[in-house]
Amino acid sequence: MSRLPDLAERVDRLVLRHEELKRTSALIEQQLGSVTAERDSLRSRLAAARSRIDALLARLPADTTEGSKGT
């Protein structure tokens, strides 16, 4: 008859493990949300920086050294 208390103990351990895994999962989901938001922000900043660089490149004068390459 000692099998019933053993089974009850195993069930209790499984319930505790399940609760622990649920907490861990919730923390991971929270971290994922934070990292995703940071990634999106960095992507936006990168796009803005690229746009500014493209605008600066467009303002540069055309290369005028091609005629003097032979000298």
Buried (B, 14 or more C-beta within 10 A) or exposed (E): EEEEEEEEEEEEEEEEEEEEEEEEEEEEEEEEEEEEEEEEEEEEEEEEEEEEEEEEEEEEEEEEEEEEEEE
